[in-house]
């Protein structure tokens, strides 16, 4: 596997936990304000799954763009 793609995957993996946690906190706070109550465990779990799904393309895109800036085009061109 070329250095570029390996770097993309490593950076994305390192960013995934913190990015999903940030998205989860923002989503929970937004939903609590909207509903004007504390969320149940099921609602918190659903928000966590949603945050993880959103975090995947976010971290992959950021990681690809960051590595593109550092290493250039992946084919060496």
Residue pairs with C-beta under 8 A, 6 or more apart in sequence:
2 74
3 71
4 67
4 68
4 71
4 74
5 74
7 63
7 67
7 70
7 71
8 60
8 63
8 64
8 67
9 63
11 59
11 63
11 66
11 67
12 59
12 60
12 62
12 63
15 59
15 62
15 63
16 55
16 56
16 59
19 55
19 58
19 59
20 48
20 51
20 52
20 54
20 55
21 51
23 51
23 54
23 55
23 58
24 47
24 48
24 50
24 51
27 47
27 50
27 51
28 39
28 44
28 47
31 39
31 43
31 47
32 38
32 39
39 47
68 74
